[in-house]
Amino acid sequence: MSIGTGVVLFVIGAILVFAVNVDVQWVDLDMVGYILMGAGVIVFLVGIVLLARRRRTESVSRTYVDPATGEPTTRRSVSASNDDAI
């Protein structure tokens, strides 16, 4: 979700900077556009970093002898880090 938000902020900022030619006395729309573009890049990069961190998994394999049959059994467990809550 943050990757999409970053792209949307960047696009809105680019529209304000390059496509809108309106003079408003109380605000500089070019500066607002540049700020939105910068915020969009930052949010996009943070989204990429969080996505990379979320995909890390830890795999553990344990081999033991089943007492009932006497055969070795391997148990594998995979745990993924879940960093959705910020």
HELIX and SHEET records of a PDB file:
HELIX    1   1 SER A    2  ALA A   14  1                                  13    
HELIX    2   2 ILE A   15  ALA A   19  3                                   5    
HELIX    3   3 LEU A   29  ARG A   54  1                                  26    
SHEET    1   A 2 THR A  57  VAL A  65  0                                        
SHEET    2   A 2 PRO A  72  ALA A  80 -1                                        
END                                                                             
